Amino acid sequence: MEVLLSAGTYYAITKGTYYSQTAYALMKGGCVNQCKFCSQPLSNNADKSYLSRVKWYSVSLEAVKDKLSTFKRFCLQTVVKPGFEDEVVKIVSEVQTRKSVTTVPISTEYLKLLKERGVDYLGVGMDTTEGNWENVAKPGKFSDYLDFVKRAIQVFGKGKVYVHLVYGLGEREDEFVELMKHLYSLGAEVALFAFTPVKGTPMESRPPPRLEDYRRIQRIRFSLSHGFDGGDLSCLTSGCPSCDRPFYNEDPRGKLYNIPIMVKRE
């Protein structure tokens, strides 16, 4: 079975240069959904070896699973295709470390199966607000995603379900903030991303959000999560334990939207 590894993870296991404590993987095959901001839909012309601005490399899972198990966490990003739920279960079963999976709504039975296979944190690719749902061509209904968040919390527990939200997709800021508040009231957490235009997608010409606007949203998210103003801490990447997604949203030569805690191992 083959998977895609992020550039940072690929260089870590092939060159020995580690910039993160989390190994990042992406399922192969492209996605049948048609989200306008994403590189993975089969309906667009974007390079499927990219997700956001990160390059991903194809590897044999059997060949690298032992090395992936040396990371503090293994994070798998799913794509929607026939039988993807069973493929997710097979992939996470091969890696023996703490595991996270980010997915669209799946059945409670599959959620329980993932937990049995060692997944302790779940990501939910909600991405945007209800008012912006159709504008970015999110699949299904917004209400289905909210229901999925609730079901996932019942399986994994409060604070262990991270809803992925992308700021800068054209949503109203007040609605975005209210959505974050509602998610925290349910017992979820928010993993915050800044929109990054990707060549070949319908939204490739849309600019990323202004950094000062994103900083404001980061401070609000941090306060909702921790109960106090985090100051500069608000700028750190939000996500599962040991998640930092180095340079996922930005060019490393410019200003960082999400600041990673980078780890260098000799």
C-alpha positions as CSV (number, residue, x, y, z in Angstrom):
1,M,0.0,0.0,0.0
2,E,1.3,3.5,-0.9
3,V,0.8,6.7,0.9
4,L,2.1,10.3,0.4
5,L,4.4,11.8,3.0
6,S,4.9,15.5,3.5
7,A,8.2,16.9,2.4
8,G,9.3,17.4,6.0
9,T,8.4,13.8,7.0
10,Y,10.0,12.3,3.8
11,Y,13.3,14.2,4.4
12,A,13.2,13.1,8.1
13,I,13.1,9.4,7.3
14,T,15.4,9.6,4.2
15,K,18.0,12.2,5.3
16,G,17.7,12.1,9.1
17,T,16.8,15.8,9.4
18,Y,13.8,16.3,11.6
19,Y,11.8,19.5,11.8
20,S,8.7,18.1,13.5
21,Q,7.7,15.5,16.1
22,T,4.7,14.5,13.9
23,A,4.8,12.4,10.8
24,Y,2.3,13.7,8.2
25,A,0.7,11.4,5.6
26,L,-1.9,11.8,2.9
27,M,-3.9,9.1,1.2
28,K,-3.3,8.7,-2.5
29,G,-5.8,8.7,-5.4
30,G,-7.3,12.2,-5.3
31,C,-10.7,13.1,-3.9
32,V,-14.2,12.8,-5.4
33,N,-15.4,15.9,-3.5
34,Q,-15.0,19.3,-5.2
35,C,-13.9,21.8,-2.6
36,K,-12.8,24.9,-4.5
37,F,-9.7,25.7,-2.4
38,C,-8.2,22.2,-2.2
39,S,-5.7,20.6,-4.6
40,Q,-7.0,17.1,-4.2
41,P,-10.3,17.1,-6.1
42,L,-10.1,15.0,-9.2
43,S,-12.2,17.7,-10.9
44,N,-9.5,20.3,-11.0
45,N,-6.1,20.6,-12.6
46,A,-4.0,21.0,-9.4
47,D,-0.9,18.9,-8.9
48,K,-2.1,16.1,-6.6
49,S,1.4,15.8,-5.1
50,Y,0.6,19.0,-3.3
51,L,-1.7,19.8,-0.4
52,S,-1.7,23.5,0.5
53,R,1.8,24.6,-0.4
54,V,3.5,21.4,0.8
55,K,5.0,18.8,-1.5
56,W,4.1,15.2,-0.8
57,Y,6.1,12.1,-1.8
58,S,4.8,8.6,-2.6
59,V,6.2,5.8,-0.5
60,S,5.5,2.2,0.3
61,L,3.9,2.1,3.7
62,E,5.3,-1.3,4.4
63,A,8.8,0.0,3.7
64,V,8.6,3.1,6.0
65,K,6.1,2.1,8.8
66,D,8.9,1.3,11.3
67,K,10.4,4.7,10.8
68,L,7.1,6.4,11.0
69,S,6.5,4.7,14.3
70,T,9.5,6.5,15.8
71,F,7.7,9.9,15.7
72,K,5.6,11.1,18.6
73,R,2.6,11.2,16.4
74,F,1.4,9.9,13.0
75,C,-1.2,12.2,11.3
76,L,-3.2,10.9,8.4
77,Q,-5.1,13.2,6.0
78,T,-7.9,11.4,4.2
79,V,-9.3,11.8,0.7
80,V,-12.8,10.7,-0.3
81,K,-12.8,7.8,-2.7
82,P,-14.5,4.4,-2.9
83,G,-13.6,2.3,0.1
84,F,-11.5,5.0,1.8
85,E,-12.8,4.2,5.3
86,D,-11.3,0.7,5.1
87,E,-8.1,2.0,3.7
88,V,-7.8,4.4,6.6
89,V,-8.2,1.6,9.1
90,K,-5.5,-0.4,7.3
91,I,-3.0,2.5,7.2
92,V,-3.3,3.4,10.9
93,S,-3.1,-0.3,11.9
94,E,0.4,-0.4,10.4
95,V,2.0,2.5,12.4
96,Q,2.7,2.0,16.1
97,T,2.7,5.4,17.7
98,R,0.0,7.9,18.8
99,K,-2.2,8.6,15.8
100,S,-4.5,11.2,14.5
101,V,-6.9,11.0,11.5
102,T,-8.6,13.9,9.7
103,T,-11.7,13.0,7.8
104,V,-15.1,14.0,6.6
105,P,-18.2,12.5,8.3
106,I,-18.0,8.7,8.6
107,S,-20.1,6.3,10.5
108,T,-19.8,5.9,14.3
109,E,-18.8,2.3,13.7
110,Y,-15.8,3.4,11.8
111,L,-14.9,6.0,14.5
112,K,-14.9,3.2,17.1
113,L,-12.8,1.0,14.9
114,L,-10.2,3.8,14.5
115,K,-10.1,4.3,18.2
116,E,-9.5,0.5,18.6
117,R,-6.6,0.8,16.2
118,G,-4.9,3.5,18.4
119,V,-6.3,6.7,17.0
120,D,-6.6,9.0,20.0
121,Y,-7.4,12.4,18.3
122,L,-9.7,13.0,15.4
123,G,-9.7,15.9,13.0
124,V,-12.8,17.0,11.1
125,G,-12.5,18.8,7.8
126,M,-15.3,21.3,8.3
127,D,-13.2,24.1,6.8
128,T,-15.7,27.0,6.7
129,T,-19.0,28.4,8.0
130,E,-22.5,27.6,7.1
131,G,-23.0,30.9,5.2
132,N,-20.0,30.2,3.1
133,W,-20.6,26.5,2.6
134,E,-21.9,26.5,-1.0
135,N,-19.5,29.2,-2.1
136,V,-16.5,26.9,-1.6
137,A,-18.4,23.8,-2.8
138,K,-18.2,21.8,0.5
139,P,-19.9,18.5,0.1
140,G,-23.1,17.5,2.0
141,K,-24.7,19.6,4.6
142,F,-23.2,21.8,7.2
143,S,-25.5,20.3,9.7
144,D,-24.1,16.8,8.9
145,Y,-20.7,18.0,9.9
146,L,-21.9,19.5,13.2
147,D,-23.6,16.2,13.9
148,F,-20.4,14.3,13.1
149,V,-18.4,16.5,15.5
150,K,-20.9,15.6,18.3
151,R,-20.7,11.9,17.4
152,A,-16.9,12.0,17.3
153,I,-16.8,13.7,20.8
154,Q,-18.9,10.9,22.1
155,V,-16.3,8.4,20.9
156,F,-13.0,10.2,21.5
157,G,-14.0,12.5,24.4
158,K,-14.0,16.3,24.9
159,G,-10.9,18.1,23.8
160,K,-9.9,15.2,21.5
161,V,-11.8,16.3,18.4
162,Y,-10.1,19.1,16.4
163,V,-12.3,20.8,13.8
164,H,-10.2,22.2,11.0
165,L,-11.3,25.7,10.0
166,V,-9.7,27.8,7.2
167,Y,-9.8,31.5,7.7
168,G,-9.9,33.6,4.5
169,L,-12.2,31.6,2.2
170,G,-14.7,34.4,1.9
171,E,-16.6,33.8,5.1
172,R,-18.0,36.6,7.4
173,E,-15.7,37.1,10.3
174,D,-18.5,37.3,12.9
175,E,-19.9,34.0,11.7
176,F,-16.5,32.4,11.8
177,V,-16.0,33.6,15.4
178,E,-19.5,32.4,16.4
179,L,-18.8,29.0,14.8
180,M,-15.6,28.7,16.9
181,K,-17.5,29.6,20.0
182,H,-20.2,27.0,19.2
183,L,-17.6,24.3,18.6
184,Y,-15.9,24.9,21.9
185,S,-19.2,24.8,23.7
186,L,-19.7,21.3,22.3
187,G,-16.4,20.2,23.7
188,A,-14.4,20.3,20.4
189,E,-11.1,22.1,19.7
190,V,-10.3,24.2,16.6
191,A,-7.2,23.7,14.4
192,L,-6.9,27.0,12.6
193,F,-5.5,27.4,9.1
194,A,-5.0,30.4,6.9
195,F,-6.2,30.1,3.3
196,T,-3.4,29.4,0.9
197,P,-4.1,29.8,-2.9
198,V,-3.0,26.7,-4.8
199,K,-2.4,26.8,-8.6
200,G,-4.9,24.7,-10.5
201,T,-7.8,25.2,-8.1
202,P,-10.9,27.4,-8.7
203,M,-9.6,29.7,-5.9
204,E,-6.0,30.0,-7.1
205,S,-6.5,33.8,-7.7
206,R,-7.9,34.6,-4.3
207,P,-5.3,36.2,-2.0
208,P,-4.6,34.9,1.5
209,P,-6.0,36.8,4.4
210,R,-4.2,39.8,5.8
211,L,-1.8,38.6,8.6
212,E,-3.2,41.1,11.1
213,D,-6.7,39.8,10.5
214,Y,-5.5,36.2,11.0
215,R,-3.6,37.2,14.2
216,R,-6.9,38.5,15.6
217,I,-8.7,35.2,14.9
218,Q,-5.8,33.3,16.4
219,R,-6.1,35.3,19.6
220,I,-9.8,34.7,19.8
221,R,-9.3,30.9,19.2
222,F,-6.6,30.8,21.9
223,S,-8.8,32.6,24.4
224,L,-11.7,30.2,23.7
225,S,-9.4,27.2,24.1
226,H,-7.4,28.3,27.2
227,G,-9.6,30.9,28.9
228,F,-7.1,33.7,28.8
229,D,-5.3,35.9,26.3
230,G,-2.2,34.0,25.1
231,G,-0.3,37.0,23.6
232,D,2.4,35.6,21.3
233,L,1.4,32.1,22.2
234,S,-1.7,32.6,20.2
235,C,0.4,32.5,17.0
236,L,1.6,29.0,17.5
237,T,0.1,26.3,15.3
238,S,-3.1,24.9,16.8
239,G,-3.8,21.2,16.5
240,C,-3.3,17.8,18.1
241,P,-0.5,17.3,20.6
242,S,3.0,17.7,18.9
243,C,1.3,19.0,15.7
244,D,3.1,22.0,14.1
245,R,2.6,21.7,10.3
246,P,5.9,23.5,9.4
247,F,5.3,26.0,6.6
248,Y,2.0,24.5,5.6
249,N,0.3,27.9,5.1
250,E,3.2,30.1,4.2
251,D,6.5,30.6,2.4
252,P,9.3,30.1,5.0
253,R,11.0,33.2,3.6
254,G,8.1,35.4,4.5
255,K,6.0,36.1,7.6
256,L,4.5,33.0,9.3
257,Y,0.8,32.7,9.8
258,N,1.1,29.6,12.0
259,I,4.4,29.5,13.9
260,P,5.7,26.0,14.4
261,I,7.7,24.7,17.4
262,M,10.4,23.2,15.3
263,V,12.5,20.3,16.6
264,K,16.0,19.6,15.3
265,R,17.4,16.1,15.9
266,E,21.0,15.2,15.1
